[in-house]
Amino acid sequence: VVRGKVGIVNHGGKNGQGERAYNKKTGTREWSGGSDRRSYTAPALRRVLGTNQVVIFDGVGIAGHSIEDGRENWKVKWSNDPQVNAAQPIVVSENQIFVGSGYGRGSGLIELKEEKGRVKTNVKWSSRRVKLKFNAAVRKGNYAYGLDEGVLSCIDMLDGTLKWKRGRYGYGQLLLVQDTLVIQAEQGDIGFVRATP
């Protein structure tokens, strides 16, 4: 992700070298932070707890980092056996983040609360349903639509209730266009599904 004069990457590494920000003109490293294994999810700029942060979903879990210096503000472990996370998390509100992973892990809602200058984290709910292996889900209202190991599913992000699951698309991709899910199946076919719980 690019912000201002820097490009931020999920590099992976120990001793504060997990995330790095490079000057986009010179290539000079501006800062580094975090110490976890990288994965496939790109860093994202998100507003969390009233501040803009770099949200990283790496092989170990999800964390929020300071945009200015890479300092880790909060962290929640969310992993699976191969330590592979690929689906971009969805910020539901400034203190709630929906996450999903494949390899049997499933999805959940993470809640954050700031107390006395520290951030406390809690997994409000966790389910083995809606295992987002390669693809990110899309959001409409409080519902997430995603490919649960290749089957289109709708889940209530606030309480984890699976509303429905049907339609095999493989490990494709999907977009939300107004009230319609546009799905490109793994084999190349295109599907159109109404985005409703």
Protein Blocks (a to p, Z undefined) as FASTA:
>chain_A
ZZhjbccddebpaehilbccddfklopafbdedjbdcdfbdcddddeehiacdddddfkb
ccdddfklopafbdcddddfkopafbdcddfblkbccdddeehnopaddddddeehiacd
ddfbacfehiafkbccddehjbdcddeehiacdddfknopafbdchjebjaddddehjac
cdddfkopacdddddZZ
